[in-house]
Amino acid sequence: MKTLLIDTHPKAEKVLIELLRTKTTAQKFSQVRLLSRTTIQLAKRAIARVNPDMTDDQIDRVFISLHYGEDLARKVENYKRKIQHDNS
């Protein structure tokens, strides 16, 4: 079998593949969700570190703008304002 990972020893890669094969679809999906959540948290932490005076909402907006575009960031911001206004 040809190795796919250039930074992993072939024997270690074989063990990783076997471990993945034994997981259920739900377990694999859970692992993907965890990795995604961790990546988002790290990105937001980096934004906060560079901008220590930002609120959580401002950090969220910057994150959305950087990763999904300014148009979506604006729409989310407007939606949040509408929700806050409706709940007042």
The first five atom37 places (N, CA, C, CB, O) and aatype in JSON, in Angstrom:
{
  "aatype": [12, 11, 16, 10, 10, 9, 3, 16, 8, 14, 11, 0, 6, 11, 19, 10, 9, 6, 10, 10, 1, 16, 11, 16, 16, 0, 5, 11, 13, 15, 5, 19, 1, 10, 10, 15, 1, 16, 16, 9, 5, 10, 0, 11, 1, 0, 9, 0, 1, 19, 2, 14, 3, 12, 16, 3, 3, 5, 9, 3, 1, 19, 13, 9, 15, 10, 8, 18, 7, 6, 3, 10, 0, 1, 11, 19, 6, 2, 18, 11, 1, 11, 9, 5, 8, 3, 2, 15],
  "atom_mask": [
    [1, 1, 1, 1, 1],
    [1, 1, 1, 1, 1],
    [1, 1, 1, 1, 1],
    [1, 1, 1, 1, 1],
    [1, 1, 1, 1, 1],
    [1, 1, 1, 1, 1],
    [1, 1, 1, 1, 1],
    [1, 1, 1, 1, 1],
    [1, 1, 1, 1, 1],
    [1, 1, 1, 1, 1],
    [1, 1, 1, 1, 1],
    [1, 1, 1, 1, 1],
    [1, 1, 1, 1, 1],
    [1, 1, 1, 1, 1],
    [1, 1, 1, 1, 1],
    [1, 1, 1, 1, 1],
    [1, 1, 1, 1, 1],
    [1, 1, 1, 1, 1],
    [1, 1, 1, 1, 1],
    [1, 1, 1, 1, 1],
    [1, 1, 1, 1, 1],
    [1, 1, 1, 1, 1],
    [1, 1, 1, 1, 1],
    [1, 1, 1, 1, 1],
    [1, 1, 1, 1, 1],
    [1, 1, 1, 1, 1],
    [1, 1, 1, 1, 1],
    [1, 1, 1, 1, 1],
    [1, 1, 1, 1, 1],
    [1, 1, 1, 1, 1],
    [1, 1, 1, 1, 1],
    [1, 1, 1, 1, 1],
    [1, 1, 1, 1, 1],
    [1, 1, 1, 1, 1],
    [1, 1, 1, 1, 1],
    [1, 1, 1, 1, 1],
    [1, 1, 1, 1, 1],
    [1, 1, 1, 1, 1],
    [1, 1, 1, 1, 1],
    [1, 1, 1, 1, 1],
    [1, 1, 1, 1, 1],
    [1, 1, 1, 1, 1],
    [1, 1, 1, 1, 1],
    [1, 1, 1, 1, 1],
    [1, 1, 1, 1, 1],
    [1, 1, 1, 1, 1],
    [1, 1, 1, 1, 1],
    [1, 1, 1, 1, 1],
    [1, 1, 1, 1, 1],
    [1, 1, 1, 1, 1],
    [1, 1, 1, 1, 1],
    [1, 1, 1, 1, 1],
    [1, 1, 1, 1, 1],
    [1, 1, 1, 1, 1],
    [1, 1, 1, 1, 1],
    [1, 1, 1, 1, 1],
    [1, 1, 1, 1, 1],
    [1, 1, 1, 1, 1],
    [1, 1, 1, 1, 1],
    [1, 1, 1, 1, 1],
    [1, 1, 1, 1, 1],
    [1, 1, 1, 1, 1],
    [1, 1, 1, 1, 1],
    [1, 1, 1, 1, 1],
    [1, 1, 1, 1, 1],
    [1, 1, 1, 1, 1],
    [1, 1, 1, 1, 1],
    [1, 1, 1, 1, 1],
    [1, 1, 1, 0, 1],
    [1, 1, 1, 1, 1],
    [1, 1, 1, 1, 1],
    [1, 1, 1, 1, 1],
    [1, 1, 1, 1, 1],
    [1, 1, 1, 1, 1],
    [1, 1, 1, 1, 1],
    [1, 1, 1, 1, 1],
    [1, 1, 1, 1, 1],
    [1, 1, 1, 1, 1],
    [1, 1, 1, 1, 1],
    [1, 1, 1, 1, 1],
    [1, 1, 1, 1, 1],
    [1, 1, 1, 1, 1],
    [1, 1, 1, 1, 1],
    [1, 1, 1, 1, 1],
    [1, 1, 1, 1, 1],
    [1, 1, 1, 1, 1],
    [1, 1, 1, 1, 1],
    [1, 1, 1, 1, 1]
  ],
  "atom_positions": [
    [[0.83, -1.17, 0.0], [0.0, 0.0, 0.0], [0.88, 1.25, 0.0], [-0.95, -0.01, 1.21], [1.84, 1.34, 0.77]],
    [[0.56, 2.19, -0.87], [1.32, 3.44, -0.95], [0.94, 4.35, 0.22], [1.07, 4.15, -2.3], [-0.24, 4.49, 0.54]],
    [[1.95, 4.97, 0.84], [1.66, 5.86, 1.95], [1.06, 7.17, 1.43], [2.93, 6.14, 2.78], [1.4, 7.62, 0.34]],
    [[0.19, 7.75, 2.23], [-0.47, 8.99, 1.86], [0.06, 10.18, 2.64], [-1.96, 8.87, 2.07], [-0.05, 11.32, 2.2]],
    [[0.64, 9.92, 3.79], [1.12, 10.98, 4.67], [2.64, 11.08, 4.58], [0.68, 10.74, 6.13], [3.34, 10.12, 4.88]],
    [[3.14, 12.24, 4.16], [4.58, 12.38, 3.98], [5.32, 12.57, 5.3], [4.88, 13.55, 3.07], [6.53, 12.36, 5.37]],
    [[4.58, 12.97, 6.35], [5.24, 13.23, 7.63], [5.0, 12.13, 8.66], [4.76, 14.56, 8.19], [5.25, 12.32, 9.85]],
    [[4.52, 10.98, 8.21], [4.19, 9.89, 9.12], [4.85, 8.6, 8.63], [2.64, 9.7, 9.23], [4.83, 8.29, 7.44]],
    [[5.43, 7.88, 9.55], [6.07, 6.61, 9.21], [5.0, 5.66, 8.66], [6.8, 5.98, 10.46], [3.88, 5.64, 9.18]],
    [[5.31, 4.88, 7.62], [4.32, 3.98, 7.02], [3.65, 3.03, 8.01], [4.97, 3.17, 5.95], [2.46, 2.75, 7.88]],
    [[4.39, 2.54, 9.0], [3.78, 1.63, 9.99], [2.77, 2.38, 10.85], [4.88, 1.0, 10.89], [1.69, 1.86, 11.15]],
    [[3.11, 3.61, 11.23], [2.17, 4.42, 12.02], [0.93, 4.75, 11.2], [2.85, 5.71, 12.51], [-0.18, 4.73, 11.71]],
    [[1.13, 5.05, 9.93], [0.0, 5.34, 9.05], [-0.93, 4.13, 8.94], [0.49, 5.76, 7.65], [-2.15, 4.27, 8.95]],
    [[-0.34, 2.95, 8.84], [-1.15, 1.73, 8.74], [-2.0, 1.55, 10.0], [-0.24, 0.49, 8.53], [-3.16, 1.16, 9.92]],
    [[-1.41, 1.83, 11.17], [-2.15, 1.73, 12.44], [-3.3, 2.75, 12.46], [-1.2, 1.95, 13.65], [-4.42, 2.42, 12.84]],
    [[-3.02, 3.99, 12.04], [-4.05, 5.02, 12.0], [-5.22, 4.62, 11.09], [-3.46, 6.35, 11.52], [-6.38, 4.8, 11.44]],
    [[-4.89, 4.07, 9.93], [-5.93, 3.64, 8.99], [-6.77, 2.52, 9.59], [-5.31, 3.18, 7.65], [-7.99, 2.52, 9.46]],
    [[-6.12, 1.58, 10.25], [-6.86, 0.49, 10.88], [-7.77, 1.0, 12.0], [-5.89, -0.56, 11.45], [-8.89, 0.53, 12.16]],
    [[-7.28, 1.97, 12.76], [-8.11, 2.56, 13.82], [-9.34, 3.25, 13.22], [-7.29, 3.57, 14.65], [-10.44, 3.14, 13.75]],
    [[-9.14, 3.96, 12.12], [-10.27, 4.63, 11.46], [-11.28, 3.61, 10.92], [-9.76, 5.51, 10.31], [-12.49, 3.84, 10.97]],
    [[-10.79, 2.51, 10.42], [-11.69, 1.49, 9.86], [-12.57, 0.86, 10.93], [-10.88, 0.4, 9.16], [-13.67, 0.39, 10.63]],
    [[-12.11, 0.85, 12.16], [-12.9, 0.22, 13.23], [-13.96, 1.16, 13.8], [-11.98, -0.25, 14.35], [-14.86, 0.73, 14.53]],
    [[-13.86, 2.46, 13.48], [-14.82, 3.44, 14.02], [-16.13, 3.4, 13.25], [-14.22, 4.86, 13.99], [-16.15, 3.15, 12.04]],
    [[-17.2, 3.66, 13.96], [-18.5, 3.77, 13.3], [-18.58, 5.13, 12.6], [-19.68, 3.6, 14.33], [-17.76, 6.01, 12.84]],
    [[-19.57, 5.28, 11.74], [-19.76, 6.55, 11.06], [-20.0, 7.66, 12.08], [-20.94, 6.46, 10.07], [-19.49, 8.77, 11.92]],
    [[-20.78, 7.37, 13.11], [-21.05, 8.36, 14.15], [-19.76, 8.78, 14.86], [-22.07, 7.8, 15.16], [-19.58, 9.96, 15.17]],
    [[-18.88, 7.84, 15.13], [-17.62, 8.16, 15.8], [-16.74, 9.02, 14.9], [-16.88, 6.87, 16.2], [-16.11, 9.96, 15.36]],
    [[-16.7, 8.68, 13.61], [-15.91, 9.48, 12.67], [-16.47, 10.9, 12.57], [-15.9, 8.82, 11.27], [-15.71, 11.87, 12.57]],
    [[-17.79, 11.02, 12.49], [-18.41, 12.33, 12.4], [-18.14, 13.14, 13.67], [-19.92, 12.2, 12.16], [-17.89, 14.35, 13.6]],
    [[-18.2, 12.5, 14.81], [-17.92, 13.16, 16.08], [-16.49, 13.69, 16.11], [-18.15, 12.2, 17.26], [-16.24, 14.8, 16.59]],
    [[-15.57, 12.92, 15.59], [-14.18, 13.32, 15.55], [-14.0, 14.53, 14.62], [-13.29, 12.14, 15.09], [-13.24, 15.45, 14.94]],
    [[-14.68, 14.53, 13.49], [-14.62, 15.65, 12.56], [-15.2, 16.91, 13.21], [-15.38, 15.32, 11.25], [-14.64, 18.0, 13.08]],
    [[-16.33, 16.77, 13.91], [-16.95, 17.91, 14.59], [-16.02, 18.49, 15.64], [-18.28, 17.48, 15.24], [-15.9, 19.71, 15.76]],
    [[-15.36, 17.63, 16.38], [-14.43, 18.09, 17.41], [-13.27, 18.85, 16.78], [-13.91, 16.9, 18.23], [-12.88, 19.91, 17.28]],
    [[-12.71, 18.32, 15.71], [-11.6, 18.98, 15.02], [-12.05, 20.34, 14.48], [-11.06, 18.1, 13.87], [-11.32, 21.32, 14.59]],
    [[-13.24, 20.39, 13.91], [-13.77, 21.64, 13.38], [-13.98, 22.66, 14.49], [-15.09, 21.39, 12.65], [-13.6, 23.83, 14.34]],
    [[-14.58, 22.24, 15.6], [-14.82, 23.12, 16.74], [-13.5, 23.66, 17.29], [-15.59, 22.38, 17.85], [-13.39, 24.85, 17.61]],
    [[-12.51, 22.79, 17.4], [-11.2, 23.21, 17.91], [-10.56, 24.22, 16.98], [-10.29, 21.99, 18.1], [-9.98, 25.21, 17.44]],
    [[-10.65, 24.0, 15.69], [-10.07, 24.91, 14.7], [-10.73, 26.29, 14.8], [-10.24, 24.34, 13.28], [-10.04, 27.31, 14.75]],
    [[-12.05, 26.31, 14.93], [-12.78, 27.58, 15.06], [-12.36, 28.3, 16.34], [-14.3, 27.34, 15.06], [-12.13, 29.51, 16.32]],
    [[-12.27, 27.57, 17.44], [-11.87, 28.18, 18.71], [-10.46, 28.77, 18.63], [-11.93, 27.14, 19.84], [-10.22, 29.86, 19.14]],
    [[-9.55, 28.06, 17.98], [-8.19, 28.57, 17.84], [-8.15, 29.82, 16.97], [-7.27, 27.49, 17.25], [-7.41, 30.76, 17.26]],
    [[-8.93, 29.83, 15.9], [-8.98, 31.0, 15.02], [-9.54, 32.21, 15.77], [-9.84, 30.71, 13.78], [-9.01, 33.32, 15.65]],
    [[-10.6, 31.99, 16.54], [-11.19, 33.1, 17.31], [-10.23, 33.57, 18.39], [-12.53, 32.67, 17.94], [-10.16, 34.77, 18.68]],
    [[-9.51, 32.66, 19.0], [-8.53, 33.04, 20.02], [-7.43, 33.91, 19.41], [-7.92, 31.78, 20.69], [-6.96, 34.86, 20.03]],
    [[-7.02, 33.57, 18.19], [-5.99, 34.37, 17.5], [-6.51, 35.77, 17.2], [-5.55, 33.68, 16.19], [-5.78, 36.75, 17.35]],
    [[-7.77, 35.88, 16.77], [-8.37, 37.2, 16.53], [-8.41, 38.0, 17.82], [-9.8, 37.05, 15.94], [-8.08, 39.18, 17.83]],
    [[-8.82, 37.36, 18.91], [-8.9, 38.04, 20.2], [-7.52, 38.48, 20.69], [-9.54, 37.12, 21.24], [-7.39, 39.56, 21.28]],
    [[-6.51, 37.67, 20.45], [-5.16, 38.01, 20.89], [-4.65, 39.26, 20.18], [-4.21, 36.83, 20.63], [-3.98, 40.1, 20.79]],
    [[-4.97, 39.39, 18.9], [-4.53, 40.55, 18.13], [-5.39, 41.77, 18.43], [-4.58, 40.23, 16.63], [-4.95, 42.91, 18.27]],
    [[-6.62, 41.53, 18.86], [-7.58, 42.6, 19.14], [-8.15, 42.44, 20.56], [-8.73, 42.6, 18.09], [-9.31, 42.07, 20.71]],
    [[-7.35, 42.71, 21.59], [-7.77, 42.4, 22.96], [-8.98, 43.19, 23.46], [-6.63, 42.66, 23.88], [-9.6, 42.79, 24.44]],
    [[-9.33, 44.28, 22.81], [-10.47, 45.09, 23.26], [-11.79, 44.68, 22.62], [-10.2, 46.53, 22.97], [-12.83, 45.25, 22.94]],
    [[-11.76, 43.71, 21.72], [-12.99, 43.28, 21.04], [-13.89, 42.46, 21.94], [-12.65, 42.49, 19.79], [-13.42, 41.68, 22.78]],
    [[-15.2, 42.63, 21.75], [-16.17, 41.8, 22.45], [-16.28, 40.46, 21.7], [-17.57, 42.52, 22.53], [-15.76, 40.32, 20.6]],
    [[-16.96, 39.51, 22.32], [-17.16, 38.21, 21.66], [-17.94, 38.37, 20.35], [-17.91, 37.24, 22.61], [-17.63, 37.7, 19.36]],
    [[-18.94, 39.25, 20.35], [-19.71, 39.48, 19.11], [-18.83, 40.06, 18.01], [-20.88, 40.43, 19.38], [-18.97, 39.7, 16.84]],
    [[-17.93, 40.95, 18.37], [-17.02, 41.53, 17.37], [-16.05, 40.48, 16.84], [-16.25, 42.72, 17.96], [-15.74, 40.45, 15.65]],
    [[-15.58, 39.64, 17.72], [-14.68, 38.55, 17.3], [-15.41, 37.62, 16.35], [-14.14, 37.77, 18.52], [-14.86, 37.21, 15.33]],
    [[-16.65, 37.28, 16.69], [-17.46, 36.42, 15.82], [-17.62, 37.04, 14.43], [-18.84, 36.16, 16.44], [-17.52, 36.35, 13.42]],
    [[-17.87, 38.35, 14.4], [-18.07, 39.03, 13.13], [-16.81, 38.99, 12.27], [-18.5, 40.48, 13.36], [-16.87, 38.72, 11.07]],
    [[-15.66, 39.25, 12.89], [-14.38, 39.2, 12.15], [-14.14, 37.78, 11.64], [-13.2, 39.66, 13.06], [-13.74, 37.59, 10.49]],
    [[-14.4, 36.8, 12.48], [-14.22, 35.4, 12.07], [-15.08, 35.09, 10.85], [-14.57, 34.45, 13.23], [-14.59, 34.52, 9.87]],
    [[-16.36, 35.45, 10.91], [-17.27, 35.17, 9.79], [-16.8, 35.89, 8.54], [-18.71, 35.59, 10.14], [-16.8, 35.32, 7.45]],
    [[-16.41, 37.15, 8.69], [-15.94, 37.92, 7.55], [-14.72, 37.29, 6.89], [-15.63, 39.35, 7.98], [-14.65, 37.18, 5.67]],
    [[-13.77, 36.88, 7.7], [-12.54, 36.28, 7.17], [-12.78, 34.93, 6.5], [-11.52, 36.12, 8.28], [-12.16, 34.62, 5.48]],
    [[-13.67, 34.12, 7.08], [-13.83, 32.75, 6.61], [-14.98, 32.55, 5.63], [-14.03, 31.85, 7.77], [-14.95, 31.63, 4.82]],
    [[-16.0, 33.42, 5.71], [-17.19, 33.22, 4.88], [-17.55, 34.43, 4.04], [-18.35, 32.85, 5.75], [-18.45, 34.36, 3.21]],
    [[-16.85, 35.54, 4.25], [-17.08, 36.73, 3.45], [-17.82, 37.83, 4.2], [0.0, 0.0, 0.0], [-18.57, 37.58, 5.14]],
    [[-17.56, 39.05, 3.74], [-18.14, 40.23, 4.37], [-19.66, 40.26, 4.24], [-17.56, 41.48, 3.76], [-20.34, 40.71, 5.16]],
    [[-20.19, 39.79, 3.12], [-21.63, 39.81, 2.91], [-22.35, 38.99, 3.98], [-21.98, 39.27, 1.51], [-23.33, 39.45, 4.56]],
    [[-21.88, 37.78, 4.24], [-22.5, 36.95, 5.26], [-22.3, 37.56, 6.65], [-21.92, 35.52, 5.23], [-23.22, 37.52, 7.47]],
    [[-21.13, 38.12, 6.92], [-20.88, 38.75, 8.22], [-21.88, 39.88, 8.46], [-19.43, 39.29, 8.29], [-22.4, 40.01, 9.56]],
    [[-22.14, 40.67, 7.44], [-23.1, 41.76, 7.56], [-24.51, 41.23, 7.81], [-23.09, 42.63, 6.29], [-25.24, 41.76, 8.65]],
    [[-24.88, 40.17, 7.1], [-26.21, 39.57, 7.28], [-26.39, 39.01, 8.69], [-26.44, 38.47, 6.24], [-27.45, 39.19, 9.3]],
    [[-25.38, 38.35, 9.2], [-25.45, 37.8, 10.55], [-25.55, 38.93, 11.58], [-24.2, 36.91, 10.85], [-26.33, 38.85, 12.52]],
    [[-24.76, 39.97, 11.37], [-24.8, 41.12, 12.28], [-26.2, 41.76, 12.27], [-23.71, 42.17, 11.89], [-26.74, 42.07, 13.33]],
    [[-26.77, 41.94, 11.1], [-28.12, 42.51, 11.0], [-29.15, 41.6, 11.65], [-28.5, 42.76, 9.52], [-30.07, 42.08, 12.32]],
    [[-29.01, 40.31, 11.46], [-29.93, 39.34, 12.08], [-29.85, 39.42, 13.6], [-29.61, 37.91, 11.6], [-30.88, 39.41, 14.27]],
    [[-28.63, 39.48, 14.13], [-28.46, 39.57, 15.59], [-29.1, 40.85, 16.12], [-26.98, 39.53, 15.96], [-29.73, 40.83, 17.18]],
    [[-28.92, 41.96, 15.4], [-29.55, 43.22, 15.83], [-31.07, 43.1, 15.85], [-29.13, 44.37, 14.9], [-31.73, 43.56, 16.78]],
    [[-31.62, 42.46, 14.8], [-33.07, 42.29, 14.72], [-33.58, 41.44, 15.88], [-33.46, 41.65, 13.37], [-34.59, 41.77, 16.49]],
    [[-32.89, 40.36, 16.18], [-33.27, 39.48, 17.29], [-33.24, 40.26, 18.61], [-32.34, 38.25, 17.37], [-34.16, 40.16, 19.42]],
    [[-32.17, 41.03, 18.82], [-32.06, 41.83, 20.05], [-33.2, 42.84, 20.14], [-30.7, 42.55, 20.1], [-33.78, 43.04, 21.21]],
    [[-33.52, 43.48, 19.02], [-34.59, 44.48, 19.0], [-35.94, 43.82, 19.28], [-34.62, 45.2, 17.64], [-36.75, 44.36, 20.03]],
    [[-36.18, 42.66, 18.67], [-37.45, 41.94, 18.85], [-37.62, 41.47, 20.3], [-37.52, 40.75, 17.9], [-38.74, 41.38, 20.8]],
    [[-36.51, 41.16, 20.96], [-36.56, 40.67, 22.34], [-36.55, 41.78, 23.38], [-35.4, 39.75, 22.58], [-36.62, 41.51, 24.58]],
    [[-36.46, 43.03, 22.92], [-36.44, 44.16, 23.86], [-37.83, 44.57, 24.27], [-35.72, 45.35, 23.25], [-37.99, 45.5, 25.05]]
  ]
}
